[in-house]
Amino acid sequence: MLTAIPLLLFAVAARRMDYSTLGFVQFLAPTIAFVLGLTVFEEPLRPVQLASFVLIWTAIALFSWDLLRRHAASAKPPA
């Protein structure tokens, strides 16, 4: 019961969010776990892990940039 409440709240919030925002939020938990593993638990960082992390966040940055560019273009009044 205790773990069901946050899941239900997430489901309600997910229905109200834009899908692109929801997709971005889904990257936060693995990123937090990755950073905690490096900092708190002092896990070794292999080059493959670092390359994967950089590639994933580069893709997220490109996606976010495109999303913002499209939003700005649609907000401009037609000439």
mmCIF file of the N, C-alpha and C atoms, coordinates in Angstrom:
data_MODEL
# 
_entry.id   MODEL 
# 
loop_
_atom_site.group_PDB 
_atom_site.id 
_atom_site.type_symbol 
_atom_site.label_atom_id 
_atom_site.label_alt_id 
_atom_site.label_comp_id 
_atom_site.label_asym_id 
_atom_site.label_entity_id 
_atom_site.label_seq_id 
_atom_site.pdbx_PDB_ins_code 
_atom_site.Cartn_x 
_atom_site.Cartn_y 
_atom_site.Cartn_z 
_atom_site.occupancy 
_atom_site.B_iso_or_equiv 
_atom_site.pdbx_formal_charge 
_atom_site.auth_seq_id 
_atom_site.auth_comp_id 
_atom_site.auth_asym_id 
_atom_site.auth_atom_id 
_atom_site.pdbx_PDB_model_num 
ATOM 1   N N  . MET A 1 1  ? 0.829  -1.194 0.000   1.00 0.00 ? 1  MET A N  1 
ATOM 2   C CA . MET A 1 1  ? 0.000  0.000  0.000   1.00 0.00 ? 1  MET A CA 1 
ATOM 3   C C  . MET A 1 1  ? 0.872  1.256  0.000   1.00 0.00 ? 1  MET A C  1 
ATOM 4   N N  . LEU A 1 2  ? 1.925  1.216  0.766   1.00 0.00 ? 2  LEU A N  1 
ATOM 5   C CA . LEU A 1 2  ? 2.765  2.404  0.879   1.00 0.00 ? 2  LEU A CA 1 
ATOM 6   C C  . LEU A 1 2  ? 3.455  2.739  -0.439  1.00 0.00 ? 2  LEU A C  1 
ATOM 7   N N  . THR A 1 3  ? 3.839  1.736  -1.206  1.00 0.00 ? 3  THR A N  1 
ATOM 8   C CA . THR A 1 3  ? 4.497  2.004  -2.485  1.00 0.00 ? 3  THR A CA 1 
ATOM 9   C C  . THR A 1 3  ? 3.489  2.266  -3.594  1.00 0.00 ? 3  THR A C  1 
ATOM 10  N N  . ALA A 1 4  ? 2.251  1.901  -3.411  1.00 0.00 ? 4  ALA A N  1 
ATOM 11  C CA . ALA A 1 4  ? 1.238  2.122  -4.446  1.00 0.00 ? 4  ALA A CA 1 
ATOM 12  C C  . ALA A 1 4  ? 0.845  3.590  -4.546  1.00 0.00 ? 4  ALA A C  1 
ATOM 13  N N  . ILE A 1 5  ? 0.887  4.309  -3.454  1.00 0.00 ? 5  ILE A N  1 
ATOM 14  C CA . ILE A 1 5  ? 0.455  5.714  -3.462  1.00 0.00 ? 5  ILE A CA 1 
ATOM 15  C C  . ILE A 1 5  ? 1.341  6.574  -4.378  1.00 0.00 ? 5  ILE A C  1 
ATOM 16  N N  . PRO A 1 6  ? 2.670  6.511  -4.277  1.00 0.00 ? 6  PRO A N  1 
ATOM 17  C CA . PRO A 1 6  ? 3.470  7.308  -5.223  1.00 0.00 ? 6  PRO A CA 1 
ATOM 18  C C  . PRO A 1 6  ? 3.255  6.897  -6.681  1.00 0.00 ? 6  PRO A C  1 
ATOM 19  N N  . LEU A 1 7  ? 3.050  5.614  -6.937  1.00 0.00 ? 7  LEU A N  1 
ATOM 20  C CA . LEU A 1 7  ? 2.786  5.166  -8.303  1.00 0.00 ? 7  LEU A CA 1 
ATOM 21  C C  . LEU A 1 7  ? 1.468  5.714  -8.829  1.00 0.00 ? 7  LEU A C  1 
ATOM 22  N N  . LEU A 1 8  ? 0.449  5.735  -8.003  1.00 0.00 ? 8  LEU A N  1 
ATOM 23  C CA . LEU A 1 8  ? -0.826 6.301  -8.418  1.00 0.00 ? 8  LEU A CA 1 
ATOM 24  C C  . LEU A 1 8  ? -0.715 7.801  -8.663  1.00 0.00 ? 8  LEU A C  1 
ATOM 25  N N  . LEU A 1 9  ? 0.008  8.495  -7.790  1.00 0.00 ? 9  LEU A N  1 
ATOM 26  C CA . LEU A 1 9  ? 0.207  9.931  -7.987  1.00 0.00 ? 9  LEU A CA 1 
ATOM 27  C C  . LEU A 1 9  ? 0.992  10.215 -9.263  1.00 0.00 ? 9  LEU A C  1 
ATOM 28  N N  . PHE A 1 10 ? 1.987  9.381  -9.557  1.00 0.00 ? 10 PHE A N  1 
ATOM 29  C CA . PHE A 1 10 ? 2.744  9.543  -10.794 1.00 0.00 ? 10 PHE A CA 1 
ATOM 30  C C  . PHE A 1 10 ? 1.846  9.321  -12.002 1.00 0.00 ? 10 PHE A C  1 
ATOM 31  N N  . ALA A 1 11 ? 0.994  8.311  -11.953 1.00 0.00 ? 11 ALA A N  1 
ATOM 32  C CA . ALA A 1 11 ? 0.096  8.034  -13.071 1.00 0.00 ? 11 ALA A CA 1 
ATOM 33  C C  . ALA A 1 11 ? -0.855 9.201  -13.326 1.00 0.00 ? 11 ALA A C  1 
ATOM 34  N N  . VAL A 1 12 ? -1.361 9.806  -12.254 1.00 0.00 ? 12 VAL A N  1 
ATOM 35  C CA . VAL A 1 12 ? -2.249 10.959 -12.404 1.00 0.00 ? 12 VAL A CA 1 
ATOM 36  C C  . VAL A 1 12 ? -1.480 12.141 -13.006 1.00 0.00 ? 12 VAL A C  1 
ATOM 37  N N  . ALA A 1 13 ? -0.279 12.386 -12.508 1.00 0.00 ? 13 ALA A N  1 
ATOM 38  C CA . ALA A 1 13 ? 0.521  13.499 -13.025 1.00 0.00 ? 13 ALA A CA 1 
ATOM 39  C C  . ALA A 1 13 ? 0.954  13.256 -14.468 1.00 0.00 ? 13 ALA A C  1 
ATOM 40  N N  . ALA A 1 14 ? 1.265  12.014 -14.802 1.00 0.00 ? 14 ALA A N  1 
ATOM 41  C CA . ALA A 1 14 ? 1.728  11.696 -16.160 1.00 0.00 ? 14 ALA A CA 1 
ATOM 42  C C  . ALA A 1 14 ? 0.641  11.964 -17.193 1.00 0.00 ? 14 ALA A C  1 
ATOM 43  N N  . ARG A 1 15 ? -0.591 11.775 -16.819 1.00 0.00 ? 15 ARG A N  1 
ATOM 44  C CA . ARG A 1 15 ? -1.689 12.052 -17.752 1.00 0.00 ? 15 ARG A CA 1 
ATOM 45  C C  . ARG A 1 15 ? -1.807 13.533 -18.052 1.00 0.00 ? 15 ARG A C  1 
ATOM 46  N N  . ARG A 1 16 ? -1.395 14.369 -17.138 1.00 0.00 ? 16 ARG A N  1 
ATOM 47  C CA . ARG A 1 16 ? -1.517 15.816 -17.316 1.00 0.00 ? 16 ARG A CA 1 
ATOM 48  C C  . ARG A 1 16 ? -0.290 16.444 -17.974 1.00 0.00 ? 16 ARG A C  1 
ATOM 49  N N  . MET A 1 17 ? 0.802  15.705 -18.039 1.00 0.00 ? 17 MET A N  1 
ATOM 50  C CA . MET A 1 17 ? 2.050  16.251 -18.580 1.00 0.00 ? 17 MET A CA 1 
ATOM 51  C C  . MET A 1 17 ? 2.134  16.034 -20.081 1.00 0.00 ? 17 MET A C  1 
ATOM 52  N N  . ASP A 1 18 ? 2.919  16.891 -20.725 1.00 0.00 ? 18 ASP A N  1 
ATOM 53  C CA . ASP A 1 18 ? 3.250  16.700 -22.116 1.00 0.00 ? 18 ASP A CA 1 
ATOM 54  C C  . ASP A 1 18 ? 4.174  15.490 -22.226 1.00 0.00 ? 18 ASP A C  1 
ATOM 55  N N  . TYR A 1 19 ? 4.032  14.703 -23.281 1.00 0.00 ? 19 TYR A N  1 
ATOM 56  C CA . TYR A 1 19 ? 4.830  13.485 -23.415 1.00 0.00 ? 19 TYR A CA 1 
ATOM 57  C C  . TYR A 1 19 ? 6.324  13.760 -23.509 1.00 0.00 ? 19 TYR A C  1 
ATOM 58  N N  . SER A 1 20 ? 6.702  14.861 -24.121 1.00 0.00 ? 20 SER A N  1 
ATOM 59  C CA . SER A 1 20 ? 8.131  15.172 -24.216 1.00 0.00 ? 20 SER A CA 1 
ATOM 60  C C  . SER A 1 20 ? 8.709  15.488 -22.836 1.00 0.00 ? 20 SER A C  1 
ATOM 61  N N  . THR A 1 21 ? 7.951  16.162 -22.012 1.00 0.00 ? 21 THR A N  1 
ATOM 62  C CA . THR A 1 21 ? 8.398  16.451 -20.640 1.00 0.00 ? 21 THR A CA 1 
ATOM 63  C C  . THR A 1 21 ? 8.472  15.171 -19.824 1.00 0.00 ? 21 THR A C  1 
ATOM 64  N N  . LEU A 1 22 ? 7.489  14.330 -19.982 1.00 0.00 ? 22 LEU A N  1 
ATOM 65  C CA . LEU A 1 22 ? 7.473  13.059 -19.265 1.00 0.00 ? 22 LEU A CA 1 
ATOM 66  C C  . LEU A 1 22 ? 8.667  12.193 -19.666 1.00 0.00 ? 22 LEU A C  1 
ATOM 67  N N  . GLY A 1 23 ? 8.993  12.182 -20.947 1.00 0.00 ? 23 GLY A N  1 
ATOM 68  C CA . GLY A 1 23 ? 10.152 11.427 -21.416 1.00 0.00 ? 23 GLY A CA 1 
ATOM 69  C C  . GLY A 1 23 ? 11.437 11.936 -20.813 1.00 0.00 ? 23 GLY A C  1 
ATOM 70  N N  . PHE A 1 24 ? 11.564 13.259 -20.699 1.00 0.00 ? 24 PHE A N  1 
ATOM 71  C CA . PHE A 1 24 ? 12.756 13.840 -20.095 1.00 0.00 ? 24 PHE A CA 1 
ATOM 72  C C  . PHE A 1 24 ? 12.863 13.464 -18.626 1.00 0.00 ? 24 PHE A C  1 
ATOM 73  N N  . VAL A 1 25 ? 11.761 13.482 -17.924 1.00 0.00 ? 25 VAL A N  1 
ATOM 74  C CA . VAL A 1 25 ? 11.750 13.144 -16.497 1.00 0.00 ? 25 VAL A CA 1 
ATOM 75  C C  . VAL A 1 25 ? 12.206 11.701 -16.280 1.00 0.00 ? 25 VAL A C  1 
ATOM 76  N N  . GLN A 1 26 ? 11.920 10.826 -17.232 1.00 0.00 ? 26 GLN A N  1 
ATOM 77  C CA . GLN A 1 26 ? 12.299 9.429  -17.103 1.00 0.00 ? 26 GLN A CA 1 
ATOM 78  C C  . GLN A 1 26 ? 13.818 9.223  -17.122 1.00 0.00 ? 26 GLN A C  1 
ATOM 79  N N  . PHE A 1 27 ? 14.567 10.214 -17.606 1.00 0.00 ? 27 PHE A N  1 
ATOM 80  C CA . PHE A 1 27 ? 16.023 10.118 -17.611 1.00 0.00 ? 27 PHE A CA 1 
ATOM 81  C C  . PHE A 1 27 ? 16.641 10.549 -16.276 1.00 0.00 ? 27 PHE A C  1 
ATOM 82  N N  . LEU A 1 28 ? 15.878 11.188 -15.435 1.00 0.00 ? 28 LEU A N  1 
ATOM 83  C CA . LEU A 1 28 ? 16.436 11.709 -14.185 1.00 0.00 ? 28 LEU A CA 1 
ATOM 84  C C  . LEU A 1 28 ? 16.808 10.612 -13.194 1.00 0.00 ? 28 LEU A C  1 
ATOM 85  N N  . ALA A 1 29 ? 15.972 9.608  -13.013 1.00 0.00 ? 29 ALA A N  1 
ATOM 86  C CA . ALA A 1 29 ? 16.253 8.563  -12.024 1.00 0.00 ? 29 ALA A CA 1 
ATOM 87  C C  . ALA A 1 29 ? 17.530 7.785  -12.346 1.00 0.00 ? 29 ALA A C  1 
ATOM 88  N N  . PRO A 1 30 ? 17.741 7.330  -13.594 1.00 0.00 ? 30 PRO A N  1 
ATOM 89  C CA . PRO A 1 30 ? 19.004 6.642  -13.869 1.00 0.00 ? 30 PRO A CA 1 
ATOM 90  C C  . PRO A 1 30 ? 20.221 7.557  -13.740 1.00 0.00 ? 30 PRO A C  1 
ATOM 91  N N  . THR A 1 31 ? 20.042 8.823  -14.071 1.00 0.00 ? 31 THR A N  1 
ATOM 92  C CA . THR A 1 31 ? 21.154 9.768  -13.944 1.00 0.00 ? 31 THR A CA 1 
ATOM 93  C C  . THR A 1 31 ? 21.516 9.986  -12.482 1.00 0.00 ? 31 THR A C  1 
ATOM 94  N N  . ILE A 1 32 ? 20.505 10.114 -11.643 1.00 0.00 ? 32 ILE A N  1 
ATOM 95  C CA . ILE A 1 32 ? 20.755 10.282 -10.205 1.00 0.00 ? 32 ILE A CA 1 
ATOM 96  C C  . ILE A 1 32 ? 21.444 9.042  -9.643  1.00 0.00 ? 32 ILE A C  1 
ATOM 97  N N  . ALA A 1 33 ? 21.005 7.860  -10.061 1.00 0.00 ? 33 ALA A N  1 
ATOM 98  C CA . ALA A 1 33 ? 21.641 6.617  -9.599  1.00 0.00 ? 33 ALA A CA 1 
ATOM 99  C C  . ALA A 1 33 ? 23.095 6.548  -10.074 1.00 0.00 ? 33 ALA A C  1 
ATOM 100 N N  . PHE A 1 34 ? 23.345 6.980  -11.291 1.00 0.00 ? 34 PHE A N  1 
ATOM 101 C CA . PHE A 1 34 ? 24.707 6.998  -11.839 1.00 0.00 ? 34 PHE A CA 1 
ATOM 102 C C  . PHE A 1 34 ? 25.609 7.933  -11.032 1.00 0.00 ? 34 PHE A C  1 
ATOM 103 N N  . VAL A 1 35 ? 25.121 9.128  -10.768 1.00 0.00 ? 35 VAL A N  1 
ATOM 104 C CA . VAL A 1 35 ? 25.916 10.107 -10.011 1.00 0.00 ? 35 VAL A CA 1 
ATOM 105 C C  . VAL A 1 35 ? 26.123 9.639  -8.568  1.00 0.00 ? 35 VAL A C  1 
ATOM 106 N N  . LEU A 1 36 ? 25.102 9.058  -7.960  1.00 0.00 ? 36 LEU A N  1 
ATOM 107 C CA . LEU A 1 36 ? 25.258 8.520  -6.602  1.00 0.00 ? 36 LEU A CA 1 
ATOM 108 C C  . LEU A 1 36 ? 26.285 7.390  -6.567  1.00 0.00 ? 36 LEU A C  1 
ATOM 109 N N  . GLY A 1 37 ? 26.263 6.527  -7.572  1.00 0.00 ? 37 GLY A N  1 
ATOM 110 C CA . GLY A 1 37 ? 27.245 5.445  -7.631  1.00 0.00 ? 37 GLY A CA 1 
ATOM 111 C C  . GLY A 1 37 ? 28.663 5.967  -7.701  1.00 0.00 ? 37 GLY A C  1 
ATOM 112 N N  . LEU A 1 38 ? 28.847 7.049  -8.456  1.00 0.00 ? 38 LEU A N  1 
ATOM 113 C CA . LEU A 1 38 ? 30.189 7.626  -8.580  1.00 0.00 ? 38 LEU A CA 1 
ATOM 114 C C  . LEU A 1 38 ? 30.629 8.367  -7.320  1.00 0.00 ? 38 LEU A C  1 
ATOM 115 N N  . THR A 1 39 ? 29.733 9.153  -6.756  1.00 0.00 ? 39 THR A N  1 
ATOM 116 C CA . THR A 1 39 ? 30.124 10.040 -5.662  1.00 0.00 ? 39 THR A CA 1 
ATOM 117 C C  . THR A 1 39 ? 30.008 9.393  -4.287  1.00 0.00 ? 39 THR A C  1 
ATOM 118 N N  . VAL A 1 40 ? 28.844 8.846  -3.990  1.00 0.00 ? 40 VAL A N  1 
ATOM 119 C CA . VAL A 1 40 ? 28.597 8.330  -2.639  1.00 0.00 ? 40 VAL A CA 1 
ATOM 120 C C  . VAL A 1 40 ? 29.196 6.938  -2.459  1.00 0.00 ? 40 VAL A C  1 
ATOM 121 N N  . PHE A 1 41 ? 28.980 6.061  -3.438  1.00 0.00 ? 41 PHE A N  1 
ATOM 122 C CA . PHE A 1 41 ? 29.413 4.680  -3.305  1.00 0.00 ? 41 PHE A CA 1 
ATOM 123 C C  . PHE A 1 41 ? 30.785 4.417  -3.920  1.00 0.00 ? 41 PHE A C  1 
ATOM 124 N N  . GLU A 1 42 ? 31.376 5.446  -4.502  1.00 0.00 ? 42 GLU A N  1 
ATOM 125 C CA . GLU A 1 42 ? 32.738 5.404  -5.056  1.00 0.00 ? 42 GLU A CA 1 
ATOM 126 C C  . GLU A 1 42 ? 32.961 4.235  -6.020  1.00 0.00 ? 42 GLU A C  1 
ATOM 127 N N  . GLU A 1 43 ? 31.989 4.023  -6.899  1.00 0.00 ? 43 GLU A N  1 
ATOM 128 C CA . GLU A 1 43 ? 32.118 3.002  -7.935  1.00 0.00 ? 43 GLU A CA 1 
ATOM 129 C C  . GLU A 1 43 ? 33.132 3.478  -8.976  1.00 0.00 ? 43 GLU A C  1 
ATOM 130 N N  . PRO A 1 44 ? 33.904 2.572  -9.545  1.00 0.00 ? 44 PRO A N  1 
ATOM 131 C CA . PRO A 1 44 ? 34.846 2.994  -10.589 1.00 0.00 ? 44 PRO A CA 1 
ATOM 132 C C  . PRO A 1 44 ? 34.090 3.366  -11.869 1.00 0.00 ? 44 PRO A C  1 
ATOM 133 N N  . LEU A 1 45 ? 34.605 4.358  -12.572 1.00 0.00 ? 45 LEU A N  1 
ATOM 134 C CA . LEU A 1 45 ? 33.992 4.807  -13.817 1.00 0.00 ? 45 LEU A CA 1 
ATOM 135 C C  . LEU A 1 45 ? 34.806 4.280  -14.988 1.00 0.00 ? 45 LEU A C  1 
ATOM 136 N N  . ARG A 1 46 ? 34.214 3.372  -15.734 1.00 0.00 ? 46 ARG A N  1 
ATOM 137 C CA . ARG A 1 46 ? 34.887 2.826  -16.907 1.00 0.00 ? 46 ARG A CA 1 
ATOM 138 C C  . ARG A 1 46 ? 34.629 3.738  -18.098 1.00 0.00 ? 46 ARG A C  1 
ATOM 139 N N  . PRO A 1 47 ? 35.541 3.749  -19.061 1.00 0.00 ? 47 PRO A N  1 
ATOM 140 C CA . PRO A 1 47 ? 35.357 4.613  -20.235 1.00 0.00 ? 47 PRO A CA 1 
ATOM 141 C C  . PRO A 1 47 ? 34.065 4.339  -20.999 1.00 0.00 ? 47 PRO A C  1 
ATOM 142 N N  . VAL A 1 48 ? 33.632 3.097  -21.047 1.00 0.00 ? 48 VAL A N  1 
ATOM 143 C CA . VAL A 1 48 ? 32.391 2.762  -21.755 1.00 0.00 ? 48 VAL A CA 1 
ATOM 144 C C  . VAL A 1 48 ? 31.195 3.411  -21.057 1.00 0.00 ? 48 VAL A C  1 
ATOM 145 N N  . GLN A 1 49 ? 31.187 3.402  -19.742 1.00 0.00 ? 49 GLN A N  1 
ATOM 146 C CA . GLN A 1 49 ? 30.100 4.029  -18.992 1.00 0.00 ? 49 GLN A CA 1 
ATOM 147 C C  . GLN A 1 49 ? 30.074 5.535  -19.231 1.00 0.00 ? 49 GLN A C  1 
ATOM 148 N N  . LEU A 1 50 ? 31.249 6.145  -19.195 1.00 0.00 ? 50 LEU A N  1 
ATOM 149 C CA . LEU A 1 50 ? 31.323 7.586  -19.419 1.00 0.00 ? 50 LEU A CA 1 
ATOM 150 C C  . LEU A 1 50 ? 30.872 7.936  -20.827 1.00 0.00 ? 50 LEU A C  1 
ATOM 151 N N  . ALA A 1 51 ? 31.316 7.181  -21.819 1.00 0.00 ? 51 ALA A N  1 
ATOM 152 C CA . ALA A 1 51 ? 30.912 7.442  -23.206 1.00 0.00 ? 51 ALA A CA 1 
ATOM 153 C C  . ALA A 1 51 ? 29.404 7.292  -23.368 1.00 0.00 ? 51 ALA A C  1 
ATOM 154 N N  . SER A 1 52 ? 28.819 6.285  -22.757 1.00 0.00 ? 52 SER A N  1 
ATOM 155 C CA . SER A 1 52 ? 27.371 6.085  -22.836 1.00 0.00 ? 52 SER A CA 1 
ATOM 156 C C  . SER A 1 52 ? 26.628 7.243  -22.192 1.00 0.00 ? 52 SER A C  1 
ATOM 157 N N  . PHE A 1 53 ? 27.088 7.659  -21.034 1.00 0.00 ? 53 PHE A N  1 
ATOM 158 C CA . PHE A 1 53 ? 26.468 8.769  -20.329 1.00 0.00 ? 53 PHE A CA 1 
ATOM 159 C C  . PHE A 1 53 ? 26.524 10.038 -21.166 1.00 0.00 ? 53 PHE A C  1 
ATOM 160 N N  . VAL A 1 54 ? 27.669 10.323 -21.759 1.00 0.00 ? 54 VAL A N  1 
ATOM 161 C CA . VAL A 1 54 ? 27.832 11.526 -22.592 1.00 0.00 ? 54 VAL A CA 1 
ATOM 162 C C  . VAL A 1 54 ? 26.942 11.446 -23.829 1.00 0.00 ? 54 VAL A C  1 
ATOM 163 N N  . LEU A 1 55 ? 26.882 10.301 -24.475 1.00 0.00 ? 55 LEU A N  1 
ATOM 164 C CA . LEU A 1 55 ? 26.045 10.161 -25.669 1.00 0.00 ? 55 LEU A CA 1 
ATOM 165 C C  . LEU A 1 55 ? 24.560 10.323 -25.349 1.00 0.00 ? 55 LEU A C  1 
ATOM 166 N N  . ILE A 1 56 ? 24.119 9.735  -24.262 1.00 0.00 ? 56 ILE A N  1 
ATOM 167 C CA . ILE A 1 56 ? 22.707 9.845  -23.882 1.00 0.00 ? 56 ILE A CA 1 
ATOM 168 C C  . ILE A 1 56 ? 22.345 11.292 -23.590 1.00 0.00 ? 56 ILE A C  1 
ATOM 169 N N  . TRP A 1 57 ? 23.168 11.988 -22.810 1.00 0.00 ? 57 TRP A N  1 
ATOM 170 C CA . TRP A 1 57 ? 22.843 13.368 -22.469 1.00 0.00 ? 57 TRP A CA 1 
ATOM 171 C C  . TRP A 1 57 ? 23.060 14.327 -23.633 1.00 0.00 ? 57 TRP A C  1 
ATOM 172 N N  . THR A 1 58 ? 23.910 13.979 -24.582 1.00 0.00 ? 58 THR A N  1 
ATOM 173 C CA . THR A 1 58 ? 24.024 14.778 -25.802 1.00 0.00 ? 58 THR A CA 1 
ATOM 174 C C  . THR A 1 58 ? 22.735 14.654 -26.612 1.00 0.00 ? 58 THR A C  1 
ATOM 175 N N  . ALA A 1 59 ? 22.205 13.450 -26.708 1.00 0.00 ? 59 ALA A N  1 
ATOM 176 C CA . ALA A 1 59 ? 20.940 13.253 -27.408 1.00 0.00 ? 59 ALA A CA 1 
ATOM 177 C C  . ALA A 1 59 ? 19.802 13.996 -26.712 1.00 0.00 ? 59 ALA A C  1 
ATOM 178 N N  . ILE A 1 60 ? 19.794 13.987 -25.391 1.00 0.00 ? 60 ILE A N  1 
ATOM 179 C CA . ILE A 1 60 ? 18.758 14.714 -24.653 1.00 0.00 ? 60 ILE A CA 1 
ATOM 180 C C  . ILE A 1 60 ? 18.893 16.211 -24.888 1.00 0.00 ? 60 ILE A C  1 
ATOM 181 N N  . ALA A 1 61 ? 20.117 16.712 -24.923 1.00 0.00 ? 61 ALA A N  1 
ATOM 182 C CA . ALA A 1 61 ? 20.334 18.141 -25.177 1.00 0.00 ? 61 ALA A CA 1 
ATOM 183 C C  . ALA A 1 61 ? 19.857 18.525 -26.578 1.00 0.00 ? 61 ALA A C  1 
ATOM 184 N N  . LEU A 1 62 ? 20.146 17.702 -27.575 1.00 0.00 ? 62 LEU A N  1 
ATOM 185 C CA . LEU A 1 62 ? 19.679 17.978 -28.936 1.00 0.00 ? 62 LEU A CA 1 
ATOM 186 C C  . LEU A 1 62 ? 18.154 17.947 -29.015 1.00 0.00 ? 62 LEU A C  1 
ATOM 187 N N  . PHE A 1 63 ? 17.549 16.983 -28.362 1.00 0.00 ? 63 PHE A N  1 
ATOM 188 C CA . PHE A 1 63 ? 16.096 16.892 -28.339 1.00 0.00 ? 63 PHE A CA 1 
ATOM 189 C C  . PHE A 1 63 ? 15.488 18.130 -27.680 1.00 0.00 ? 63 PHE A C  1 
ATOM 190 N N  . SER A 1 64 ? 16.060 18.538 -26.554 1.00 0.00 ? 64 SER A N  1 
ATOM 191 C CA . SER A 1 64 ? 15.546 19.716 -25.846 1.00 0.00 ? 64 SER A CA 1 
ATOM 192 C C  . SER A 1 64 ? 15.715 20.977 -26.682 1.00 0.00 ? 64 SER A C  1 
ATOM 193 N N  . TRP A 1 65 ? 16.859 21.103 -27.327 1.00 0.00 ? 65 TRP A N  1 
ATOM 194 C CA . TRP A 1 65 ? 17.102 22.269 -28.182 1.00 0.00 ? 65 TRP A CA 1 
ATOM 195 C C  . TRP A 1 65 ? 16.067 22.325 -29.311 1.00 0.00 ? 65 TRP A C  1 
ATOM 196 N N  . ASP A 1 66 ? 15.812 21.198 -29.958 1.00 0.00 ? 66 ASP A N  1 
ATOM 197 C CA . ASP A 1 66 ? 14.832 21.151 -31.038 1.00 0.00 ? 66 ASP A CA 1 
ATOM 198 C C  . ASP A 1 66 ? 13.436 21.471 -30.523 1.00 0.00 ? 66 ASP A C  1 
ATOM 199 N N  . LEU A 1 67 ? 13.102 20.964 -29.363 1.00 0.00 ? 67 LEU A N  1 
ATOM 200 C CA . LEU A 1 67 ? 11.796 21.228 -28.766 1.00 0.00 ? 67 LEU A CA 1 
ATOM 201 C C  . LEU A 1 67 ? 11.626 22.722 -28.482 1.00 0.00 ? 67 LEU A C  1 
ATOM 202 N N  . LEU A 1 68 ? 12.653 23.342 -27.911 1.00 0.00 ? 68 LEU A N  1 
ATOM 203 C CA . LEU A 1 68 ? 12.587 24.775 -27.625 1.00 0.00 ? 68 LEU A CA 1 
ATOM 204 C C  . LEU A 1 68 ? 12.538 25.602 -28.910 1.00 0.00 ? 68 LEU A C  1 
ATOM 205 N N  . ARG A 1 69 ? 13.276 25.183 -29.923 1.00 0.00 ? 69 ARG A N  1 
ATOM 206 C CA . ARG A 1 69 ? 13.290 25.900 -31.199 1.00 0.00 ? 69 ARG A CA 1 
ATOM 207 C C  . ARG A 1 69 ? 11.909 25.833 -31.847 1.00 0.00 ? 69 ARG A C  1 
ATOM 208 N N  . ARG A 1 70 ? 11.278 24.672 -31.823 1.00 0.00 ? 70 ARG A N  1 
ATOM 209 C CA . ARG A 1 70 ? 9.942  24.543 -32.394 1.00 0.00 ? 70 ARG A CA 1 
ATOM 210 C C  . ARG A 1 70 ? 8.918  25.349 -31.615 1.00 0.00 ? 70 ARG A C  1 
ATOM 211 N N  . HIS A 1 71 ? 9.056  25.359 -30.301 1.00 0.00 ? 71 HIS A N  1 
ATOM 212 C CA . HIS A 1 71 ? 8.136  26.131 -29.472 1.00 0.00 ? 71 HIS A CA 1 
ATOM 213 C C  . HIS A 1 71 ? 8.271  27.623 -29.759 1.00 0.00 ? 71 HIS A C  1 
ATOM 214 N N  . ALA A 1 72 ? 9.509  28.098 -29.902 1.00 0.00 ? 72 ALA A N  1 
ATOM 215 C CA . ALA A 1 72 ? 9.732  29.505 -30.208 1.00 0.00 ? 72 ALA A CA 1 
ATOM 216 C C  . ALA A 1 72 ? 9.186  29.865 -31.596 1.00 0.00 ? 72 ALA A C  1 
ATOM 217 N N  . ALA A 1 73 ? 9.344  28.967 -32.552 1.00 0.00 ? 73 ALA A N  1 
ATOM 218 C CA . ALA A 1 73 ? 8.861  29.215 -33.907 1.00 0.00 ? 73 ALA A CA 1 
ATOM 219 C C  . ALA A 1 73 ? 7.328  29.256 -33.940 1.00 0.00 ? 73 ALA A C  1 
ATOM 220 N N  . SER A 1 74 ? 6.680  28.419 -33.156 1.00 0.00 ? 74 SER A N  1 
ATOM 221 C CA . SER A 1 74 ? 5.219  28.422 -33.157 1.00 0.00 ? 74 SER A CA 1 
ATOM 222 C C  . SER A 1 74 ? 4.653  29.588 -32.367 1.00 0.00 ? 74 SER A C  1 
ATOM 223 N N  . ALA A 1 75 ? 5.436  30.176 -31.481 1.00 0.00 ? 75 ALA A N  1 
ATOM 224 C CA . ALA A 1 75 ? 4.970  31.306 -30.683 1.00 0.00 ? 75 ALA A CA 1 
ATOM 225 C C  . ALA A 1 75 ? 5.046  32.627 -31.440 1.00 0.00 ? 75 ALA A C  1 
ATOM 226 N N  . LYS A 1 76 ? 5.869  32.673 -32.505 1.00 0.00 ? 76 LYS A N  1 
ATOM 227 C CA . LYS A 1 76 ? 5.984  33.913 -33.279 1.00 0.00 ? 76 LYS A CA 1 
ATOM 228 C C  . LYS A 1 76 ? 4.721  34.129 -34.097 1.00 0.00 ? 76 LYS A C  1 
ATOM 229 N N  . PRO A 1 77 ? 4.267  35.371 -34.143 1.00 0.00 ? 77 PRO A N  1 
ATOM 230 C CA . PRO A 1 77 ? 3.087  35.645 -34.981 1.00 0.00 ? 77 PRO A CA 1 
ATOM 231 C C  . PRO A 1 77 ? 3.461  35.575 -36.465 1.00 0.00 ? 77 PRO A C  1 
ATOM 232 N N  . PRO A 1 78 ? 2.522  35.154 -37.308 1.00 0.00 ? 78 PRO A N  1 
ATOM 233 C CA . PRO A 1 78 ? 2.846  35.081 -38.734 1.00 0.00 ? 78 PRO A CA 1 
ATOM 234 C C  . PRO A 1 78 ? 3.126  36.462 -39.301 1.00 0.00 ? 78 PRO A C  1 
ATOM 235 N N  . ALA A 1 79 ? 4.049  36.530 -40.257 1.00 0.00 ? 79 ALA A N  1 
ATOM 236 C CA . ALA A 1 79 ? 4.459  37.816 -40.829 1.00 0.00 ? 79 ALA A CA 1 
ATOM 237 C C  . ALA A 1 79 ? 3.475  38.321 -41.853 1.00 0.00 ? 79 ALA A C  1 
# 
